[in-house]
Amino acid sequence: MAKDDKGKKDSKVAKKAAGARAADLYTINGPKVERKNKSCPKCGLGMFMAQHKDRIVCGKCHYCEFLQK
C-alpha cells in the first residue's frame, strides 16, 4: 500500500477486483464455440449475464431475471 508523508497507510488506494477472463466464458468443442453464461436479451450476444444465487443480472443495462425456488 502507498504511504503518505507521515508514514501512515493510504486508505484511498482501491484494490483491483479480479473479473472473468474471456477464456472463462466460452468452451470449445471441436469446430463449435459454446457460451457458458446466458447473453443479455437487451444488449445482445456480446454481453454476458452474471449468475448469482437467486438471480441472473446484466452488468451493463442491469436487466435482471429472478430464478424460481
Secondary structure, 3 states (H helix, E strand, C coil): CCECCCCCECCCCCCCCCCCCHHHCEEEECCEEEECCCEECCCEEEEEEEECCCEEEECCCCCEEECCC
